[in-house]
Structures are given as structure tokens and as C-alpha cells.
Amino acid sequence: MIEPALHEQRQWFALYRHCYIWEFYQMEVRAFGDNWRQLKDDPVALAKIRLADATVSCAGDKCFQGVIHSIDPTSKSLILARIESNKVKDMILCIGSAVREVVASENSSKHARLVDQIFAPAKALTATEEKERRERLIAHLRTRSLPCTEDGKIIRIATWAHIEPPYTKKELFCSNEIIQERVSAILDELV
């Protein structure tokens, strides 16, 4: 007769062999299969698996592995960050209604700090840094023959677009996509 622990490992391996999760085979894991529906309604339990290494099995025999970045409290969708060479390779959204099972490690991932900083706000500029960047940007736009004016802290490029502090591509607003692409390319030259 097979020992219960060994039998569970074999069942677990048979269930996930299509996911190629060898590293999880030797970790201490929590599997939330049949009870995932009850677990996803427990915010404390969901908070415990945030920033943990996990494998998420979804409908259609899809299986994703990564670090759980966040869990949407309404739809119970999971966002996984896939790590490669100590960098976030990509983000995967597992829609809550498609999640069938979650296997998460007991402890937070060794990449938890990296994943937690993905959407961290940028460092705020001091008033002098902001002024220097604005002046540099205006000079650069004028050398490219773009008519620009200052409206307080906002830089207006003719009537097409405007850039707000801290004057990066994220703060470029334009209704025309072609013009936005061209001005974004000019902003890239400045960096």
C-alpha cells in the first residue's frame, strides 16, 4: 500500500505534469483546488498568497506560473508576474471565472520585492529639477521646430498636445495618435 503523503505527491504530479512545475514539487505548497471557490471569498487567505510563487490552473487546460502580484477583490482575477533573469518578463491576467486551482508556496517569493515595485510611484522631482526638465524640454521641442508655450506648469505644443509634470511620455496627452507617437519619439531623444 502506498503511503498517503507519497500518494498525494503522485496525484499532484499527475495533475500538474502538463504545467512543468518541477520546482514546486520539492517546495512546501498549499493547493486550493476544490476549495478555491470558498477560499477566494476569504480576503485574509487571499492576502496570504499575495507575492507568493504560484501556479494557476485555468479552464481549457491552461496553466500559468509566476509570482502573484495582485488579486482583484470583485472578480477574483489574479495577476501573475513571470520572472526571468531577475527581471519581470511579463504580466499574466488570469480571469477569476476561469481559475480552477491555485498552488501557492507557503512563504513569499524571493522575487517579492521586485514584483511589489512594479507599480510603485516614481520619485517626485524637486521644484528646481522640475524647472530644469521643463526648460530643457521646451528648448528641445523648439529645436525640432515645434511651437510650444508654457501654461503654468503645463507645456502646450500648438493646439495638438500638452505635457504635464514630470514631463515624461506618461504625462503626454494628445487626441491624435500619430502626433502622440511623433512627440513621444522626440521625448525619447531627450532622455
Contacts in CASP RR format, 6 or more apart in sequence:
PFRMAT RR
TARGET T0000
AUTHOR 0000-0000-0000
METHOD contacts of the structure
MODEL  1
MIEPALHEQRQWFALYRHCYIWEFYQMEVRAFGDNWRQLKDDPVALAKIR
LADATVSCAGDKCFQGVIHSIDPTSKSLILARIESNKVKDMILCIGSAVR
EVVASENSSKHARLVDQIFAPAKALTATEEKERRERLIAHLRTRSLPCTE
DGKIIRIATWAHIEPPYTKKELFCSNEIIQERVSAILDELV
2 10 0 8 1.000
9 25 0 8 1.000
12 25 0 8 1.000
12 31 0 8 1.000
13 25 0 8 1.000
16 24 0 8 1.000
16 55 0 8 1.000
16 57 0 8 1.000
16 63 0 8 1.000
16 103 0 8 1.000
18 61 0 8 1.000
18 63 0 8 1.000
19 55 0 8 1.000
19 57 0 8 1.000
19 63 0 8 1.000
19 65 0 8 1.000
21 55 0 8 1.000
21 63 0 8 1.000
21 65 0 8 1.000
21 103 0 8 1.000
23 53 0 8 1.000
24 53 0 8 1.000
24 55 0 8 1.000
24 65 0 8 1.000
24 103 0 8 1.000
24 105 0 8 1.000
27 53 0 8 1.000
27 105 0 8 1.000
27 106 0 8 1.000
28 105 0 8 1.000
28 106 0 8 1.000
29 103 0 8 1.000
29 104 0 8 1.000
29 105 0 8 1.000
29 106 0 8 1.000
30 49 0 8 1.000
30 103 0 8 1.000
30 104 0 8 1.000
30 105 0 8 1.000
30 106 0 8 1.000
31 101 0 8 1.000
31 102 0 8 1.000
31 103 0 8 1.000
32 39 0 8 1.000
32 101 0 8 1.000
32 102 0 8 1.000
32 103 0 8 1.000
32 104 0 8 1.000
33 100 0 8 1.000
33 101 0 8 1.000
33 102 0 8 1.000
36 99 0 8 1.000
36 100 0 8 1.000
36 101 0 8 1.000
36 102 0 8 1.000
39 45 0 8 1.000
39 46 0 8 1.000
39 102 0 8 1.000
40 46 0 8 1.000
40 76 0 8 1.000
40 96 0 8 1.000
40 99 0 8 1.000
43 73 0 8 1.000
46 71 0 8 1.000
46 73 0 8 1.000
49 68 0 8 1.000
49 71 0 8 1.000
49 102 0 8 1.000
49 104 0 8 1.000
50 68 0 8 1.000
50 69 0 8 1.000
50 70 0 8 1.000
50 71 0 8 1.000
51 67 0 8 1.000
51 68 0 8 1.000
51 69 0 8 1.000
51 108 0 8 1.000
51 109 0 8 1.000
51 112 0 8 1.000
51 115 0 8 1.000
51 116 0 8 1.000
52 67 0 8 1.000
52 68 0 8 1.000
52 104 0 8 1.000
52 105 0 8 1.000
52 106 0 8 1.000
52 107 0 8 1.000
52 108 0 8 1.000
52 109 0 8 1.000
52 112 0 8 1.000
53 65 0 8 1.000
53 66 0 8 1.000
53 67 0 8 1.000
53 104 0 8 1.000
53 105 0 8 1.000
53 109 0 8 1.000
54 65 0 8 1.000
54 66 0 8 1.000
54 67 0 8 1.000
54 68 0 8 1.000
54 78 0 8 1.000
54 80 0 8 1.000
54 102 0 8 1.000
54 103 0 8 1.000
54 104 0 8 1.000
54 105 0 8 1.000
55 63 0 8 1.000
55 64 0 8 1.000
55 65 0 8 1.000
55 66 0 8 1.000
55 102 0 8 1.000
55 103 0 8 1.000
55 104 0 8 1.000
56 63 0 8 1.000
56 64 0 8 1.000
56 65 0 8 1.000
56 78 0 8 1.000
56 80 0 8 1.000
56 94 0 8 1.000
56 99 0 8 1.000
56 101 0 8 1.000
56 102 0 8 1.000
56 103 0 8 1.000
57 63 0 8 1.000
57 99 0 8 1.000
57 100 0 8 1.000
57 101 0 8 1.000
57 102 0 8 1.000
57 103 0 8 1.000
58 64 0 8 1.000
58 94 0 8 1.000
58 95 0 8 1.000
58 98 0 8 1.000
58 99 0 8 1.000
58 100 0 8 1.000
59 98 0 8 1.000
59 100 0 8 1.000
60 98 0 8 1.000
62 98 0 8 1.000
64 80 0 8 1.000
64 82 0 8 1.000
64 92 0 8 1.000
64 94 0 8 1.000
65 80 0 8 1.000
65 82 0 8 1.000
66 80 0 8 1.000
66 81 0 8 1.000
66 82 0 8 1.000
66 83 0 8 1.000
66 92 0 8 1.000
66 109 0 8 1.000
67 80 0 8 1.000
67 81 0 8 1.000
67 83 0 8 1.000
67 109 0 8 1.000
67 111 0 8 1.000
67 112 0 8 1.000
67 115 0 8 1.000
68 78 0 8 1.000
68 79 0 8 1.000
68 80 0 8 1.000
68 104 0 8 1.000
69 79 0 8 1.000
69 80 0 8 1.000
69 81 0 8 1.000
69 91 0 8 1.000
69 115 0 8 1.000
69 116 0 8 1.000
69 118 0 8 1.000
70 78 0 8 1.000
70 79 0 8 1.000
71 77 0 8 1.000
71 78 0 8 1.000
71 79 0 8 1.000
72 78 0 8 1.000
72 79 0 8 1.000
72 96 0 8 1.000
75 95 0 8 1.000
75 96 0 8 1.000
75 97 0 8 1.000
76 96 0 8 1.000
76 99 0 8 1.000
77 93 0 8 1.000
77 94 0 8 1.000
77 95 0 8 1.000
77 96 0 8 1.000
77 99 0 8 1.000
78 93 0 8 1.000
78 94 0 8 1.000
78 96 0 8 1.000
78 99 0 8 1.000
78 102 0 8 1.000
79 91 0 8 1.000
79 92 0 8 1.000
79 93 0 8 1.000
79 94 0 8 1.000
80 91 0 8 1.000
80 92 0 8 1.000
80 94 0 8 1.000
81 88 0 8 1.000
81 90 0 8 1.000
81 91 0 8 1.000
81 92 0 8 1.000
81 111 0 8 1.000
81 115 0 8 1.000
81 118 0 8 1.000
82 88 0 8 1.000
82 89 0 8 1.000
82 90 0 8 1.000
82 91 0 8 1.000
82 92 0 8 1.000
83 89 0 8 1.000
83 111 0 8 1.000
83 114 0 8 1.000
83 115 0 8 1.000
86 111 0 8 1.000
86 114 0 8 1.000
87 114 0 8 1.000
88 114 0 8 1.000
88 115 0 8 1.000
88 118 0 8 1.000
91 118 0 8 1.000
109 115 0 8 1.000
122 166 0 8 1.000
124 166 0 8 1.000
125 133 0 8 1.000
125 165 0 8 1.000
125 166 0 8 1.000
130 153 0 8 1.000
130 165 0 8 1.000
130 166 0 8 1.000
130 167 0 8 1.000
133 166 0 8 1.000
133 167 0 8 1.000
134 150 0 8 1.000
134 153 0 8 1.000
134 155 0 8 1.000
134 165 0 8 1.000
134 167 0 8 1.000
136 190 0 8 1.000
137 155 0 8 1.000
137 163 0 8 1.000
137 167 0 8 1.000
137 187 0 8 1.000
137 190 0 8 1.000
138 148 0 8 1.000
138 150 0 8 1.000
138 155 0 8 1.000
140 186 0 8 1.000
140 189 0 8 1.000
140 190 0 8 1.000
141 148 0 8 1.000
141 155 0 8 1.000
141 157 0 8 1.000
141 186 0 8 1.000
142 148 0 8 1.000
144 186 0 8 1.000
146 157 0 8 1.000
146 158 0 8 1.000
146 183 0 8 1.000
146 186 0 8 1.000
147 157 0 8 1.000
147 158 0 8 1.000
148 155 0 8 1.000
148 156 0 8 1.000
148 157 0 8 1.000
148 158 0 8 1.000
149 155 0 8 1.000
149 156 0 8 1.000
150 156 0 8 1.000
151 162 0 8 1.000
153 164 0 8 1.000
153 165 0 8 1.000
154 162 0 8 1.000
154 163 0 8 1.000
154 164 0 8 1.000
155 162 0 8 1.000
155 163 0 8 1.000
155 167 0 8 1.000
156 162 0 8 1.000
157 163 0 8 1.000
157 183 0 8 1.000
160 174 0 8 1.000
160 175 0 8 1.000
160 176 0 8 1.000
160 179 0 8 1.000
160 183 0 8 1.000
161 172 0 8 1.000
161 173 0 8 1.000
161 174 0 8 1.000
161 176 0 8 1.000
161 179 0 8 1.000
161 180 0 8 1.000
161 183 0 8 1.000
162 172 0 8 1.000
162 173 0 8 1.000
162 174 0 8 1.000
163 171 0 8 1.000
163 172 0 8 1.000
163 173 0 8 1.000
163 187 0 8 1.000
164 171 0 8 1.000
164 173 0 8 1.000
165 171 0 8 1.000
167 187 0 8 1.000
168 187 0 8 1.000
169 184 0 8 1.000
169 187 0 8 1.000
169 188 0 8 1.000
172 180 0 8 1.000
172 183 0 8 1.000
172 184 0 8 1.000
172 187 0 8 1.000
174 180 0 8 1.000
174 183 0 8 1.000
END
